[in-house]
Amino acid sequence: MKQWAFYIFCLISLMLTMEVKYHGLPHSGYAQLVEWTFEQNNQKLNESFLARASIWDDFLGWFHLDIRNYATGFVFHAVLSLLALGCLISILWRDLEIKNPLLIILGIAALTFADDRILPCTYVSPVMALTGTPAAVAHALGFVVILFILRKKYYVAAIVFTMACAFNPRGTFVLGLVLAVCILYGSRRSWPALLIPMIWGIVQYVRMDTGEPLTLIDQIIQRDGLESSVPLIKIWPLLTFLLIFPLFAALNKDTPNRFHWIGIVVEFVSLGVLVGGWIYQAWLYPYWPVPAVWLLSPIRGMSYLVLFVHLVLICWINKNVPAVRRELVLGVLALTYLVGVGYPWAWVVAGLAALVAYVPITPLVAAALCIGLLTIQLMRMEKGPQIYSVTVWDQAHDWTNPKLNNEKGK
């Protein structure tokens, strides 16, 4: 009976988490980003390759999705979240060989609240935090790409990756590098799969190369802050994040062979992107100015490393922590993330929980605490679509206005 009660609490927690993420704002610039993306007369993003490349407006028109409507917007948000959740459950069950449903649920709970907890502007939650934007679609499709890479279905992974980039390539581009390495070193016969995103990229480049000026770097930094500029992150959080790389290497040793190898690829690609982006943005940009490098956001690209770090941590806990404490450790980690404690202190608290033999907090109590905190947070928030200018949303989702369609086709 207690186990069924726990599952019910987890379901309620999931529903409340979706509500909180749908109502809330992941960072202060989110509302501005949405308005600048959708504003017809705004040139800051419309002149950037991101706005020119995204099929977001076309997608809303094809399916007649008016996400200003609360119910429609929430269903869209929930579908994306469930897609990512399904991929995560499959990876934990099949690729990491975790057969304990409670561990899977609590591991996903930790991931759900892990956004920004390891490094600012990294999004790893399967419950969409960037709801109502093309970034949310790209984020959800990223989980699908990872799943198919693990299954060695490289052609399908390449197609889904291209779709994700068609919505928003920010951060997502890292998966293209991972896919390329996996094909070139693991299945060279599948190299034609790489032509799919490459052809799309060439077509987009030709289509966007209109001779008009791109977004200026100072505008990008002013809009996105830490999300686009590695040098803006304070040195201690950055150095602390760098400790993740050796920690991940140590934890990854206990994972099954296929996942272990993909994890190594993700680690080295992420390290190259971070260090390369840091060097470029701090020192090389004045000599080789390419705004697209900033807009792609190496910082957000670290989301996949953070995702894999948590996956290998869940696997390590499953294999090395005594059975009576496994659920407790993951429950404590999820709870500390939820209340706002970040890495490394959240990991320290979870580690202490692993060392304590008997504590009064059971997984059921932890789930109840999560529900209580989420409910309080939900009561403090307003409905997401109502925070945006009505004019902006009308322009963004009016697929029947000939004037807007003609302007878009120019």
ZILINSUL-V734906 format. One record per residue. N is the residue number from 1. RES is the residue in one small letter. OMEGA is omega in radians with two decimals (999 if undefined). NEAR is the number of other C-alpha atoms within 10 Angstrom. Layout:
N,RES,OMEGA,NEAR ; N,RES,OMEGA,NEAR
This chain:
1,m,3.13,6 ; 2,k,-3.14,8 ; 3,q,3.10,11 ; 4,w,3.10,9 ; 5,a,3.12,11 ; 6,f,3.12,19 ; 7,y,3.12,17 ; 8,i,3.10,13 ; 9,f,3.14,19 ; 10,c,3.10,21 ; 11,l,3.10,13 ; 12,i,3.11,16 ; 13,s,3.12,22 ; 14,l,-3.14,21 ; 15,m,3.13,15 ; 16,l,3.12,20 ; 17,t,3.09,23 ; 18,m,3.11,25 ; 19,e,-3.11,22 ; 20,v,3.14,24 ; 21,k,-3.13,20 ; 22,y,-3.12,27 ; 23,h,-2.94,23 ; 24,g,3.10,19 ; 25,l,-3.10,17 ; 26,p,3.07,18 ; 27,h,-2.97,13 ; 28,s,-3.10,10 ; 29,g,-3.04,13 ; 30,y,-3.13,15 ; 31,a,3.10,17 ; 32,q,-3.12,13 ; 33,l,-3.14,15 ; 34,v,-3.12,19 ; 35,e,-3.13,18 ; 36,w,3.14,19 ; 37,t,-3.02,21 ; 38,f,-3.08,23 ; 39,e,-3.06,20 ; 40,q,-3.05,16 ; 41,n,-3.12,8 ; 42,n,-3.05,12 ; 43,q,-3.04,15 ; 44,k,3.11,17 ; 45,l,3.13,22 ; 46,n,3.09,19 ; 47,e,-3.12,17 ; 48,s,-3.12,21 ; 49,f,3.13,20 ; 50,l,-3.12,22 ; 51,a,-3.14,20 ; 52,r,-3.03,16 ; 53,a,-2.99,20 ; 54,s,3.07,20 ; 55,i,-3.05,18 ; 56,w,-3.13,20 ; 57,d,3.12,19 ; 58,d,-3.14,14 ; 59,f,3.13,14 ; 60,l,3.13,16 ; 61,g,-3.13,16 ; 62,w,-3.06,10 ; 63,f,3.13,8 ; 64,h,3.14,13 ; 65,l,3.06,17 ; 66,d,-3.05,19 ; 67,i,2.92,20 ; 68,r,3.08,19 ; 69,n,-3.01,11 ; 70,y,-3.09,15 ; 71,a,3.14,11 ; 72,t,3.14,13 ; 73,g,-3.12,18 ; 74,f,3.11,21 ; 75,v,3.10,12 ; 76,f,3.10,17 ; 77,h,-3.11,26 ; 78,a,3.13,19 ; 79,v,3.11,14 ; 80,l,-3.13,21 ; 81,s,-3.14,23 ; 82,l,3.06,17 ; 83,l,3.12,16 ; 84,a,3.14,22 ; 85,l,3.12,20 ; 86,g,3.10,14 ; 87,c,-3.14,21 ; 88,l,3.13,23 ; 89,i,3.12,18 ; 90,s,3.14,15 ; 91,i,-3.13,21 ; 92,l,-3.07,23 ; 93,w,-3.00,15 ; 94,r,-3.02,12 ; 95,d,3.13,19 ; 96,l,3.03,23 ; 97,e,3.06,14 ; 98,i,-3.04,19 ; 99,k,-3.13,12 ; 100,n,-3.10,12 ; 101,p,-3.13,13 ; 102,l,3.11,19 ; 103,l,3.12,22 ; 104,i,-3.12,23 ; 105,i,-3.10,21 ; 106,l,3.05,26 ; 107,g,3.09,26 ; 108,i,3.09,25 ; 109,a,3.11,27 ; 110,a,3.12,23 ; 111,l,-3.10,26 ; 112,t,-3.11,24 ; 113,f,-3.03,24 ; 114,a,3.11,28 ; 115,d,3.08,24 ; 116,d,-3.07,20 ; 117,r,3.12,23 ; 118,i,-3.14,24 ; 119,l,3.13,24 ; 120,p,3.03,18 ; 121,c,3.01,22 ; 122,t,-3.07,23 ; 123,y,-3.11,30 ; 124,v,-3.05,27 ; 125,s,3.03,23 ; 126,p,3.03,27 ; 127,v,-2.95,33 ; 128,m,3.06,27 ; 129,a,-3.10,27 ; 130,l,-3.02,22 ; 131,t,3.09,26 ; 132,g,-3.14,19 ; 133,t,3.06,19 ; 134,p,3.10,22 ; 135,a,3.13,23 ; 136,a,3.12,22 ; 137,v,3.13,24 ; 138,a,-3.14,26 ; 139,h,3.14,30 ; 140,a,3.13,25 ; 141,l,3.10,25 ; 142,g,3.09,25 ; 143,f,3.13,25 ; 144,v,3.12,23 ; 145,v,3.13,26 ; 146,i,-3.14,22 ; 147,l,-3.11,20 ; 148,f,3.03,18 ; 149,i,3.11,22 ; 150,l,-3.14,19 ; 151,r,-3.11,14 ; 152,k,3.07,18 ; 153,k,-2.95,14 ; 154,y,3.13,23 ; 155,y,3.10,19 ; 156,v,3.11,15 ; 157,a,-3.14,26 ; 158,a,3.12,25 ; 159,i,-3.13,16 ; 160,v,3.09,22 ; 161,f,3.10,26 ; 162,t,3.09,26 ; 163,m,3.14,20 ; 164,a,3.13,27 ; 165,c,3.12,29 ; 166,a,3.06,21 ; 167,f,-3.12,25 ; 168,n,-3.12,25 ; 169,p,-3.07,26 ; 170,r,-3.12,25 ; 171,g,-3.10,26 ; 172,t,-3.09,28 ; 173,f,3.14,20 ; 174,v,3.13,25 ; 175,l,3.07,25 ; 176,g,3.09,20 ; 177,l,3.10,17 ; 178,v,3.13,21 ; 179,l,-3.13,25 ; 180,a,-3.14,20 ; 181,v,-3.13,17 ; 182,c,-3.14,22 ; 183,i,-3.05,20 ; 184,l,-3.12,13 ; 185,y,-3.08,8 ; 186,g,-3.09,12 ; 187,s,-3.05,13 ; 188,r,3.11,13 ; 189,r,3.14,9 ; 190,s,-3.07,16 ; 191,w,3.11,14 ; 192,p,3.11,12 ; 193,a,-3.14,20 ; 194,l,3.13,21 ; 195,l,-3.09,13 ; 196,i,3.09,15 ; 197,p,-3.14,19 ; 198,m,3.12,14 ; 199,i,3.11,12 ; 200,w,-3.13,14 ; 201,g,3.13,16 ; 202,i,3.11,11 ; 203,v,3.13,13 ; 204,q,-3.13,16 ; 205,y,3.14,14 ; 206,v,-3.11,9 ; 207,r,-3.08,12 ; 208,m,-3.08,18 ; 209,d,-3.09,13 ; 210,t,-3.11,10 ; 211,g,3.12,6 ; 212,e,-3.12,9 ; 213,p,3.07,10 ; 214,l,3.10,19 ; 215,t,3.12,19 ; 216,l,-3.09,14 ; 217,i,-3.13,18 ; 218,d,3.08,10 ; 219,q,3.11,12 ; 220,i,-3.11,19 ; 221,i,3.13,16 ; 222,q,-3.11,11 ; 223,r,-2.96,18 ; 224,d,3.13,21 ; 225,g,-3.06,16 ; 226,l,-3.05,19 ; 227,e,-3.06,25 ; 228,s,-3.01,27 ; 229,s,3.10,21 ; 230,v,-3.11,23 ; 231,p,3.14,16 ; 232,l,-3.14,15 ; 233,i,-3.14,17 ; 234,k,-2.98,10 ; 235,i,-3.08,11 ; 236,w,3.03,9 ; 237,p,-3.14,14 ; 238,l,3.11,16 ; 239,l,3.09,11 ; 240,t,3.10,14 ; 241,f,3.14,15 ; 242,l,3.08,14 ; 243,l,3.12,11 ; 244,i,-3.06,18 ; 245,f,3.07,17 ; 246,p,3.11,11 ; 247,l,3.11,12 ; 248,f,3.13,21 ; 249,a,3.14,16 ; 250,a,-3.12,12 ; 251,l,-3.06,19 ; 252,n,-3.13,23 ; 253,k,-3.08,15 ; 254,d,-3.10,18 ; 255,t,3.10,21 ; 256,p,-2.97,15 ; 257,n,-3.07,13 ; 258,r,3.13,13 ; 259,f,-3.14,21 ; 260,h,-3.10,19 ; 261,w,3.10,17 ; 262,i,3.10,18 ; 263,g,3.09,25 ; 264,i,3.12,18 ; 265,v,3.14,18 ; 266,v,-3.12,24 ; 267,e,-3.07,24 ; 268,f,3.07,14 ; 269,v,3.14,19 ; 270,s,3.11,25 ; 271,l,3.12,16 ; 272,g,3.13,13 ; 273,v,-3.11,19 ; 274,l,-3.11,20 ; 275,v,3.12,13 ; 276,g,3.11,14 ; 277,g,3.12,24 ; 278,w,-3.13,18 ; 279,i,-3.10,14 ; 280,y,-3.06,20 ; 281,q,-3.09,20 ; 282,a,-2.99,14 ; 283,w,-2.98,12 ; 284,l,-3.04,13 ; 285,y,-3.13,16 ; 286,p,-3.11,10 ; 287,y,-3.12,8 ; 288,w,-3.03,9 ; 289,p,3.07,13 ; 290,v,-3.11,15 ; 291,p,-3.12,16 ; 292,a,3.13,15 ; 293,v,3.11,15 ; 294,w,-3.09,23 ; 295,l,3.11,22 ; 296,l,3.02,22 ; 297,s,3.03,26 ; 298,p,-3.14,28 ; 299,i,3.13,25 ; 300,r,3.10,23 ; 301,g,3.11,25 ; 302,m,-3.12,27 ; 303,s,-3.09,26 ; 304,y,3.04,24 ; 305,l,3.13,25 ; 306,v,3.08,27 ; 307,l,-3.13,20 ; 308,f,3.08,20 ; 309,v,-3.14,22 ; 310,h,3.12,20 ; 311,l,3.13,24 ; 312,v,3.07,25 ; 313,l,3.10,20 ; 314,i,3.12,26 ; 315,c,-3.14,23 ; 316,w,3.11,18 ; 317,i,-3.14,21 ; 318,n,-3.06,22 ; 319,k,-2.94,14 ; 320,n,-3.14,10 ; 321,v,3.13,14 ; 322,p,-3.01,13 ; 323,a,-3.07,11 ; 324,v,-3.05,11 ; 325,r,-3.05,21 ; 326,r,-3.12,21 ; 327,e,-3.13,26 ; 328,l,-3.10,22 ; 329,v,-3.14,27 ; 330,l,3.09,32 ; 331,g,3.11,29 ; 332,v,3.11,26 ; 333,l,3.12,28 ; 334,a,-3.11,26 ; 335,l,3.13,23 ; 336,t,3.04,23 ; 337,y,-3.08,25 ; 338,l,-3.10,20 ; 339,v,3.03,12 ; 340,g,3.12,12 ; 341,v,-3.11,18 ; 342,g,3.05,18 ; 343,y,0.13,19 ; 344,p,-3.01,15 ; 345,w,3.10,14 ; 346,a,3.12,20 ; 347,w,3.10,18 ; 348,v,3.13,12 ; 349,v,3.12,16 ; 350,a,3.10,19 ; 351,g,3.09,15 ; 352,l,3.10,12 ; 353,a,3.13,20 ; 354,a,-3.10,21 ; 355,l,-3.10,12 ; 356,v,-3.05,10 ; 357,a,-3.06,9 ; 358,y,3.08,11 ; 359,v,-3.08,9 ; 360,p,-3.09,6 ; 361,i,3.08,11 ; 362,t,3.07,15 ; 363,p,3.13,21 ; 364,l,3.10,19 ; 365,v,3.12,14 ; 366,a,3.11,21 ; 367,a,3.12,23 ; 368,a,3.09,17 ; 369,l,3.10,14 ; 370,c,3.14,25 ; 371,i,3.14,20 ; 372,g,3.14,14 ; 373,l,3.12,15 ; 374,l,3.13,22 ; 375,t,3.10,16 ; 376,i,3.14,12 ; 377,q,-3.13,16 ; 378,l,-3.12,20 ; 379,m,-3.11,10 ; 380,r,-3.00,11 ; 381,m,3.07,15 ; 382,e,-3.14,13 ; 383,k,-3.04,13 ; 384,g,-3.07,21 ; 385,p,-3.10,20 ; 386,q,-3.12,13 ; 387,i,-3.07,11 ; 388,y,3.10,14 ; 389,s,3.14,13 ; 390,v,3.13,12 ; 391,t,-3.13,11 ; 392,v,-3.12,16 ; 393,w,3.08,19 ; 394,d,3.13,15 ; 395,q,-3.07,15 ; 396,a,-2.96,23 ; 397,h,3.12,21 ; 398,d,-3.12,17 ; 399,w,-3.12,19 ; 400,t,-3.09,10 ; 401,n,-3.11,11 ; 402,p,-3.11,10 ; 403,k,-3.14,10 ; 404,l,3.13,14 ; 405,n,3.12,13 ; 406,n,3.13,9 ; 407,e,-3.11,9 ; 408,k,-3.09,12 ; 409,g,-3.13,7 ; 410,k,999,5
